[in-house]
Amino acid sequence: MEEKKTKKSIDSNSEALRLLDLQLSLKNESKISNWLCAILAMGFIFTFAILLFVTPDKEFSAEENRTLATFPEFTKETFFSGEFGEEFGDYMADQFPLRNFFVGVKAASETLQLKQTNNDTFINGDFLTARKDYPDEKHLETNISAASVFANAAKKRDINVIAAFAGRKMDVYDNMLPPTYGAYYSDRIWNTLDTMTDDGGLDYINLRDLLREESSKRHDLYYNSDHHWTTHGAYLAYCEIIRQLGKEPYAKEDFKIETVTENFYGTTWSAAGVKWAKGDKIDFYRFDGDEEYTMKILDKAGVFEGVDGFSYTQEDGFKFAVKKGFYVDKFLSEKDKYAAFIGGNFGLTKITKDTDEERETLLVIKDSFSHSLVPFLSRHYDLVLVDLRYYTKSMIAFAEENEIDNVLLLYNMETLTEAGYLKILRSGAK
């Protein structure tokens, strides 16, 4: 028995010695592989560090459609407060070499793991939806209160005010969201909106419900890659709005639908990083005589200088870019193709029909959802479009000075719950 134990012990020691010899024999090979890993890692770090500092900084990302962070100013105060560190982190993230490539790699890896979101974007094939959880109600309360004050003040001056609020894509296409997310956040904020408008005495057209009814039948009410509604979605909104203004909408057959691009990649695509998703098509709803309109854009910076079809004029001491028609084709070859509708976001835009007939004027206080509505509304009214982000005059005073009888407040829920500038509507209301 003792002999068996001794033999077993010897066998164990022999095996241990054999494994030790094997380890020693592989020692040099292990060193080589470890050195290679270390060299590759350090090479990667130093290469990208060098590229970061020798590559010129970009001020704007066309793919993401946003301004990028630039190198922050270094001071003793910003360093010790931590502000410099935060801004430098943003700078590193925005200016990192091959950033767009790595954004795409991250999106692909998330998708391969069967995750349904990336960068706060729901991914359902090519259908991309910005994720918006329940927002702070403070912005909504402030904005609805200001809109109510404006509408009540306008009513006392015999100015008719129509409010129309559009849904975000997630509000309208809740059937395209993950089942675990559903319509809870959308339903809750719209119920809150109903309560606030009732309390403020503000009647509004619920464009979310209007398009939501259609959403189960067709998926072309909002762009797959963007947060805006499509021209068809805008047409449905126009029909409801114009009826509320006491006029009959033109039938869809009265327009000739012209597809002007099939390669529109919008803001949601930029955020999602899904480089493989197909682009959207943009349609113009054309009609006979739609070039017989003059569009004047308050363009202090001269954005349209040298652009085909534009000239300039001085009006009330301001510089206006002038063009025939509603569309700016130059944007169809750029990233922000939605700007082809009336040229994008400006503080003040006037659109009049070239005719001697007397026409009513409609003041539209708006966000960018109104841009694709312009061709439809222009068949009934001369238009004055105001974006309160860039034009801060009292709207009550503006309406009185310009003898405006009808006002349309048109905003989408994202603006109502995130923007802080609608409080300007209170100005002059008392």
C-alpha positions as CSV (number, residue, x, y, z in Angstrom):
1,M,0.0,0.0,0.0
2,E,2.8,2.3,0.9
3,E,4.6,1.5,-2.3
4,K,1.5,2.5,-4.3
5,K,1.3,5.9,-2.5
6,T,5.0,6.5,-3.2
7,K,4.6,5.6,-6.9
8,K,1.6,7.9,-7.2
9,S,3.6,10.8,-5.6
10,I,6.5,10.2,-8.0
11,D,4.1,10.2,-11.0
12,S,2.5,13.5,-9.8
13,N,5.9,15.1,-9.4
14,S,7.0,13.9,-12.8
15,E,3.9,15.4,-14.4
16,A,4.4,18.7,-12.6
17,L,8.0,18.8,-13.8
18,R,6.9,18.0,-17.3
19,L,4.4,20.9,-17.3
20,L,7.1,23.2,-15.8
21,D,9.5,22.2,-18.6
22,L,6.8,22.9,-21.1
23,Q,6.1,26.3,-19.6
24,L,9.8,27.2,-19.7
25,S,10.1,26.0,-23.3
26,L,7.3,28.4,-24.3
27,K,8.6,31.2,-22.2
28,N,10.3,32.9,-25.1
29,E,7.3,32.5,-27.3
30,S,5.1,34.0,-24.6
31,K,7.4,37.0,-24.3
32,I,7.2,37.6,-28.0
33,S,3.4,37.5,-28.1
34,N,3.2,39.7,-25.0
35,W,5.6,42.2,-26.5
36,L,3.6,42.2,-29.8
37,C,0.3,42.9,-28.0
38,A,2.0,45.7,-26.0
39,I,3.6,47.2,-29.1
40,L,0.3,47.1,-31.1
41,A,-1.7,48.6,-28.2
42,M,0.9,51.4,-27.7
43,G,1.1,51.9,-31.5
44,F,-2.7,52.2,-31.7
45,I,-2.8,54.8,-28.8
46,F,0.1,56.9,-30.1
47,T,-1.1,56.8,-33.7
48,F,-4.5,58.1,-32.8
49,A,-3.1,60.6,-30.4
50,I,-0.9,62.0,-33.1
51,L,-3.7,62.0,-35.7
52,L,-6.0,63.8,-33.2
53,F,-3.5,66.7,-32.9
54,V,-2.3,66.9,-36.5
55,T,-5.7,66.5,-38.2
56,P,-7.4,69.9,-38.5
57,D,-10.4,70.3,-36.3
58,K,-13.8,70.1,-38.0
59,E,-16.4,72.7,-37.0
60,F,-19.4,70.9,-38.4
61,S,-20.4,67.3,-39.0
62,A,-22.5,67.0,-42.1
63,E,-23.4,63.4,-41.2
64,E,-24.6,64.3,-37.7
65,N,-25.9,67.7,-38.8
66,R,-24.5,69.5,-35.8
67,T,-21.7,71.8,-34.7
68,L,-18.7,69.9,-33.2
69,A,-16.8,70.8,-30.1
70,T,-13.4,72.6,-30.6
71,F,-10.4,72.8,-28.4
72,P,-11.4,74.6,-25.1
73,E,-9.7,77.6,-23.8
74,F,-7.4,76.7,-20.9
75,T,-7.4,78.9,-17.8
76,K,-6.5,78.3,-14.2
77,E,-10.2,78.9,-13.3
78,T,-11.6,76.4,-15.8
79,F,-8.9,73.8,-15.0
80,F,-9.6,73.8,-11.2
81,S,-13.4,74.0,-11.6
82,G,-13.4,70.9,-13.9
83,E,-14.9,72.8,-16.8
84,F,-11.8,72.4,-18.9
85,G,-11.8,68.7,-18.3
86,E,-15.5,68.3,-19.4
87,E,-15.0,70.4,-22.5
88,F,-11.8,68.6,-23.4
89,G,-13.7,65.3,-23.1
90,D,-16.3,66.6,-25.5
91,Y,-13.6,67.8,-27.8
92,M,-11.9,64.4,-27.8
93,A,-15.1,62.6,-28.6
94,D,-16.1,65.0,-31.4
95,Q,-12.7,65.3,-33.1
96,F,-11.6,61.6,-32.7
97,P,-10.0,60.4,-35.9
98,L,-12.3,58.1,-38.1
99,R,-15.1,59.0,-35.7
100,N,-17.9,58.3,-38.3
101,F,-16.4,54.8,-39.0
102,F,-16.3,53.9,-35.3
103,V,-19.9,55.2,-34.8
104,G,-20.9,52.8,-37.5
105,V,-19.0,49.9,-35.9
106,K,-20.7,50.6,-32.6
107,A,-24.1,50.6,-34.2
108,A,-23.4,47.3,-36.1
109,S,-22.2,45.6,-32.9
110,E,-25.3,46.7,-31.0
111,T,-27.5,45.4,-33.8
112,L,-25.6,42.0,-33.9
113,Q,-26.3,41.7,-30.2
114,L,-30.0,42.0,-31.1
115,K,-30.3,45.3,-29.2
116,Q,-33.1,47.5,-30.5
117,T,-31.6,50.8,-29.5
118,N,-28.4,52.7,-30.2
119,N,-27.6,56.3,-29.1
120,D,-31.2,56.8,-27.9
121,T,-32.6,55.6,-31.2
122,F,-35.0,52.7,-31.8
123,I,-33.9,50.6,-34.7
124,N,-36.5,48.7,-36.6
125,G,-34.9,47.8,-39.9
126,D,-34.6,51.0,-41.8
127,F,-37.3,52.7,-39.6
128,L,-35.4,54.8,-37.1
129,T,-37.2,56.5,-34.2
130,A,-35.7,58.9,-31.7
131,R,-36.3,57.7,-28.1
132,K,-37.8,60.3,-25.9
133,D,-38.7,59.2,-22.4
134,Y,-41.1,61.2,-20.3
135,P,-39.9,64.8,-20.3
136,D,-39.8,67.5,-17.6
137,E,-43.3,69.0,-17.7
138,K,-41.9,72.5,-16.9
139,H,-41.1,73.4,-20.5
140,L,-44.5,72.2,-21.6
141,E,-46.3,74.2,-18.9
142,T,-44.3,77.3,-19.7
143,N,-44.9,77.0,-23.4
144,I,-48.6,76.2,-23.3
145,S,-49.2,79.0,-20.8
146,A,-47.4,81.5,-23.1
147,A,-49.4,80.3,-26.1
148,S,-52.7,80.6,-24.1
149,V,-51.8,84.2,-23.0
150,F,-51.1,85.1,-26.6
151,A,-54.3,83.5,-28.0
152,N,-56.5,85.2,-25.4
153,A,-54.8,88.6,-26.0
154,A,-55.2,88.1,-29.8
155,K,-58.9,87.2,-29.4
156,K,-59.5,90.5,-27.6
157,R,-58.1,92.3,-30.7
158,D,-60.3,90.3,-33.0
159,I,-57.4,88.2,-34.3
160,N,-58.3,84.5,-34.9
161,V,-55.7,82.1,-33.5
162,I,-55.5,78.4,-34.5
163,A,-53.1,76.1,-32.6
164,A,-52.0,72.8,-34.1
165,F,-49.6,70.5,-32.4
166,A,-47.9,67.6,-34.2
167,G,-46.7,64.4,-32.7
168,R,-43.1,63.1,-32.6
169,K,-42.5,60.0,-34.7
170,M,-42.6,57.9,-31.5
171,D,-46.1,59.4,-30.7
172,V,-47.5,58.5,-34.1
173,Y,-45.8,55.2,-34.8
174,D,-45.9,53.6,-31.3
175,N,-46.8,50.4,-33.2
176,M,-43.2,50.4,-34.5
177,L,-41.6,50.6,-31.0
178,P,-40.4,47.7,-29.0
179,P,-43.3,46.0,-27.1
180,T,-41.7,46.7,-23.8
181,Y,-41.6,50.4,-24.5
182,G,-45.0,50.9,-26.1
183,A,-47.1,54.1,-26.1
184,Y,-46.9,54.9,-22.3
185,Y,-44.6,57.9,-22.5
186,S,-46.5,59.4,-25.5
187,D,-50.0,58.9,-24.1
188,R,-49.0,60.4,-20.7
189,I,-47.5,63.6,-22.1
190,W,-50.4,64.1,-24.5
191,N,-52.9,63.7,-21.7
192,T,-50.9,66.3,-19.8
193,L,-51.1,68.6,-22.8
194,D,-54.9,68.2,-22.9
195,T,-55.2,69.2,-19.2
196,M,-52.9,72.2,-19.7
197,T,-54.7,73.5,-22.8
198,D,-58.1,73.1,-21.1
199,D,-56.8,75.0,-18.0
200,G,-55.5,77.8,-20.3
201,G,-58.5,78.0,-22.5
202,L,-56.5,77.1,-25.6
203,D,-58.2,75.0,-28.2
204,Y,-55.8,73.0,-30.4
205,I,-55.9,70.6,-33.3
206,N,-54.4,67.2,-32.2
207,L,-52.4,66.2,-35.3
208,R,-50.9,63.3,-33.4
209,D,-54.2,61.5,-33.3
210,L,-55.0,62.4,-36.9
211,L,-51.8,60.8,-38.2
212,R,-51.8,58.0,-35.7
213,E,-55.1,56.7,-37.2
214,E,-53.3,56.4,-40.6
215,S,-50.1,54.9,-39.2
216,S,-51.3,51.3,-39.2
217,K,-52.1,51.6,-42.9
218,R,-48.9,53.2,-44.2
219,H,-45.4,53.9,-43.0
220,D,-44.7,57.0,-45.1
221,L,-46.2,59.7,-42.9
222,Y,-42.7,60.4,-41.3
223,Y,-39.3,59.9,-42.9
224,N,-37.6,56.6,-41.9
225,S,-34.4,58.5,-41.2
226,D,-35.6,61.8,-39.8
227,H,-37.9,63.3,-37.2
228,H,-40.0,65.3,-39.6
229,W,-43.2,64.2,-41.3
230,T,-43.1,63.5,-45.0
231,T,-44.9,65.7,-47.6
232,H,-47.8,63.3,-47.5
233,G,-48.0,63.6,-43.7
234,A,-47.9,67.3,-44.1
235,Y,-50.7,67.1,-46.6
236,L,-53.0,65.3,-44.2
237,A,-52.2,68.0,-41.5
238,Y,-52.9,70.7,-44.0
239,C,-56.4,69.3,-44.8
240,E,-57.3,69.4,-41.1
241,I,-55.8,72.9,-40.4
242,I,-57.4,74.5,-43.5
243,R,-60.8,73.2,-42.6
244,Q,-60.4,74.7,-39.1
245,L,-59.6,78.0,-40.8
246,G,-62.9,77.7,-42.7
247,K,-61.7,76.8,-46.1
248,E,-61.9,73.7,-48.3
249,P,-58.6,71.8,-48.8
250,Y,-57.4,70.9,-52.3
251,A,-57.7,67.2,-53.2
252,K,-54.5,65.2,-53.5
253,E,-55.3,64.8,-57.2
254,D,-54.8,68.6,-57.6
255,F,-51.1,68.1,-57.1
256,K,-48.5,66.5,-59.2
257,I,-46.1,64.5,-57.0
258,E,-42.5,64.9,-58.0
259,T,-39.8,62.8,-56.3
260,V,-36.7,65.1,-56.1
261,T,-34.4,62.7,-54.2
262,E,-34.2,59.2,-52.8
263,N,-31.1,59.8,-50.8
264,F,-32.2,61.8,-47.8
265,Y,-30.5,60.8,-44.6
266,G,-32.0,62.8,-41.7
267,T,-31.2,63.7,-38.1
268,T,-32.3,60.3,-36.7
269,W,-30.1,58.4,-39.1
270,S,-27.2,60.7,-38.0
271,A,-27.8,59.8,-34.3
272,A,-28.3,56.1,-34.8
273,G,-25.1,55.5,-36.7
274,V,-26.7,52.8,-38.9
275,K,-24.7,53.4,-42.0
276,W,-26.4,50.6,-43.9
277,A,-29.9,52.0,-43.7
278,K,-31.5,53.1,-47.0
279,G,-32.1,56.8,-47.6
280,D,-35.6,58.4,-47.8
281,K,-37.2,59.9,-50.8
282,I,-38.5,63.5,-50.7
283,D,-41.6,64.5,-52.7
284,F,-42.6,67.9,-53.8
285,Y,-46.4,68.4,-54.3
286,R,-46.3,70.6,-57.3
287,F,-49.3,72.5,-58.8
288,D,-49.8,74.8,-61.8
289,G,-48.6,78.3,-61.0
290,D,-46.4,77.3,-57.9
291,E,-43.6,79.3,-59.4
292,E,-45.8,82.4,-59.4
293,Y,-45.0,83.2,-55.8
294,T,-42.3,85.4,-54.3
295,M,-40.4,84.2,-51.2
296,K,-38.5,86.8,-49.1
297,I,-36.2,85.4,-46.4
298,L,-34.7,87.7,-43.7
299,D,-31.1,86.8,-44.4
300,K,-28.8,89.0,-42.3
301,A,-25.8,86.8,-42.9
302,G,-26.2,86.6,-46.7
303,V,-26.5,82.8,-46.7
304,F,-28.0,82.8,-50.3
305,E,-25.5,85.2,-51.9
306,G,-24.4,83.8,-55.2
307,V,-27.0,81.0,-55.1
308,D,-28.9,80.6,-58.4
309,G,-32.4,82.1,-58.4
310,F,-31.7,84.5,-55.5
311,S,-31.4,88.2,-55.4
312,Y,-31.4,90.7,-52.5
313,T,-33.5,93.6,-51.4
314,Q,-33.7,96.0,-48.5
315,E,-37.0,96.1,-46.7
316,D,-37.7,98.0,-43.4
317,G,-34.0,98.4,-43.0
318,F,-33.3,94.6,-43.2
319,K,-31.7,92.5,-45.9
320,F,-34.0,90.0,-47.5
321,A,-33.1,87.2,-49.9
322,V,-35.7,87.0,-52.7
323,K,-36.6,84.0,-54.8
324,K,-39.5,82.7,-56.9
325,G,-41.3,79.6,-55.6
326,F,-41.0,77.6,-52.4
327,Y,-38.1,75.3,-53.1
328,V,-34.3,75.8,-52.9
329,D,-32.9,73.0,-55.1
330,K,-29.3,73.6,-53.9
331,F,-30.0,71.7,-50.7
332,L,-30.9,68.5,-52.6
333,S,-27.2,68.0,-53.2
334,E,-26.3,68.5,-49.5
335,K,-26.8,66.6,-46.3
336,D,-29.7,68.7,-45.0
337,K,-32.1,68.0,-47.9
338,Y,-35.2,68.9,-45.9
339,A,-34.0,72.5,-46.1
340,A,-35.1,72.4,-49.8
341,F,-38.4,73.4,-48.4
342,I,-38.3,77.2,-48.1
343,G,-34.5,77.2,-47.5
344,G,-34.4,76.1,-43.9
345,N,-34.7,77.9,-40.6
346,F,-34.9,81.7,-40.6
347,G,-36.5,84.2,-38.3
348,L,-38.8,85.8,-40.8
349,T,-40.0,84.5,-44.2
350,K,-42.7,86.2,-46.4
351,I,-44.5,84.4,-49.2
352,T,-46.9,86.2,-51.5
353,K,-48.6,85.3,-54.7
354,D,-47.7,87.3,-57.8
355,T,-51.3,88.6,-58.5
356,D,-53.4,91.7,-58.3
357,E,-56.2,89.8,-56.5
358,E,-56.5,90.7,-52.8
359,R,-55.5,87.8,-50.5
360,E,-55.7,87.2,-46.8
361,T,-52.5,86.9,-44.9
362,L,-51.8,84.0,-42.4
363,L,-49.1,84.5,-39.8
364,V,-47.5,81.1,-39.0
365,I,-45.5,81.0,-35.7
366,K,-43.7,77.8,-36.1
367,D,-40.9,75.2,-36.0
368,S,-39.6,73.4,-39.0
369,F,-42.6,71.1,-39.3
370,S,-44.4,73.9,-41.1
371,H,-41.9,74.1,-43.9
372,S,-43.4,71.3,-46.0
373,L,-46.8,72.7,-45.3
374,V,-46.0,76.0,-47.1
375,P,-47.0,75.0,-50.6
376,F,-50.4,73.8,-49.4
377,L,-51.2,76.8,-47.3
378,S,-49.9,79.3,-49.9
379,R,-52.8,78.3,-52.2
380,H,-55.2,79.9,-49.7
381,Y,-53.1,82.7,-48.0
382,D,-50.1,84.9,-48.4
383,L,-47.9,83.7,-45.6
384,V,-45.7,85.3,-42.9
385,L,-43.6,82.7,-41.2
386,V,-41.9,83.5,-37.9
387,D,-39.4,81.3,-36.0
388,L,-39.1,82.7,-32.4
389,R,-35.6,81.3,-32.0
390,Y,-34.4,84.0,-34.4
391,Y,-37.1,86.7,-34.4
392,T,-38.0,88.0,-31.0
393,K,-40.4,90.8,-31.6
394,S,-43.7,90.9,-29.8
395,M,-46.1,88.8,-31.9
396,I,-49.2,90.7,-30.8
397,A,-47.6,94.0,-31.9
398,F,-46.4,92.3,-35.1
399,A,-49.9,91.0,-35.9
400,E,-51.4,94.4,-35.3
401,E,-48.8,96.4,-37.3
402,N,-49.2,94.0,-40.3
403,E,-53.1,93.9,-40.0
404,I,-53.1,90.2,-39.7
405,D,-56.5,88.5,-39.0
406,N,-55.4,84.9,-38.8
407,V,-52.6,83.2,-36.8
408,L,-51.5,79.6,-36.9
409,L,-49.4,78.3,-34.0
410,L,-47.8,75.1,-35.3
411,Y,-45.4,73.2,-33.2
412,N,-44.4,69.6,-32.7
413,M,-44.3,67.9,-29.3
414,E,-40.5,67.8,-29.2
415,T,-40.5,71.7,-29.4
416,L,-43.2,72.0,-26.8
417,T,-41.4,69.8,-24.2
418,E,-37.8,70.9,-24.9
419,A,-37.7,74.4,-26.2
420,G,-37.6,77.5,-23.9
421,Y,-38.3,80.3,-26.4
422,L,-42.1,80.2,-26.7
423,K,-42.3,82.3,-23.6
424,I,-41.7,85.2,-26.0
425,L,-45.4,84.9,-27.0
426,R,-46.2,86.7,-23.7
427,S,-44.4,89.8,-24.9
428,G,-46.9,92.7,-25.4
429,A,-49.9,90.4,-24.7
430,K,-51.0,92.6,-21.7
